[in-house]
Amino acid sequence: MSVNINKKPVAIVTGASSGIGLGVTRALIEHGYCVVANSRSISRSKDLIASTDLVLVDGDIGKRETAVKVVNAAVKQFERIDLLVNCAGIYIPKPFTEYTLEDFETMIHTNIAGYFFVTQQAVAHMRKQKSGHVVGISTTLVDQPLAGAPISLPVITKSTIPAFSRALAMEYVADGIRANTISPGVVDTPLHAHDDHEALKKLHPIPRLVQISEIVDALFYLQSAPMVNGENIRIDGGAHAGAKW
């Protein structure tokens, strides 16, 4: 049964092997959470080591069977789910007319199905315990696309997340469940390791990249603010507010 003897809060994090997901997982553990972390091959991660407070679950989160396995692991090991952080996502920039069927299916699979299935499973359990919080990671590019940035397919998939969060927030508020979104600008992650950082900084009115720690700060704010529901916190130096600076 449960090893959550001290009744620590319990979180699920998808896309946890790198970037935002890895940073969120580490921060949650440092703040006393028990975490179930998922990615395709997270058990081989050199950055996360399984322990009594950290369960690693391999699998493609875009598949329903993986979502079931992840949620079942949290319930079996820790008996509850207080927080789900949907960090899994991919980004394929390409001129709109050059997207292939494979590109489309890949992004829908990860960015939409990968959010839908695990959230559905987690919310079903949260309803039983009459509490819980779902946080999705989107991007401010859905609010403020940039000329010269070919991002139509990422926008199709990522723009669903804030809308989905608002819908969940209203549907399950009576069950004690909240849903919110965090939308960063360009984040300093391995995804941009070989990109021109000076050029990327200019995409924000405050000319620097978003740090993972700032996303973590937003997450903990949302966790500590029980009256905040259906919100979308944008972390982009104000880029969503206007196209010229």
DAMODA-V975517 format. One record per helix or strand. SS is the DSSP state (H for helix, E for strand). FROM is the first residue (numbers start at 1). LEN is the number of residues. If there is no record, write none. Layout:
ss:from:len
SS:FROM:LEN
SS:FROM:LEN
This chain:
ss:from:len
E:10:5
H:19:12
E:34:6
H:42:3
E:51:1
E:54:5
H:64:15
E:83:4
H:96:3
H:101:29
E:132:8
H:140:3
H:152:20
H:173:3
E:177:8
E:187:1
H:190:3
H:197:5
E:210:1
H:212:12
E:232:4
H:239:3
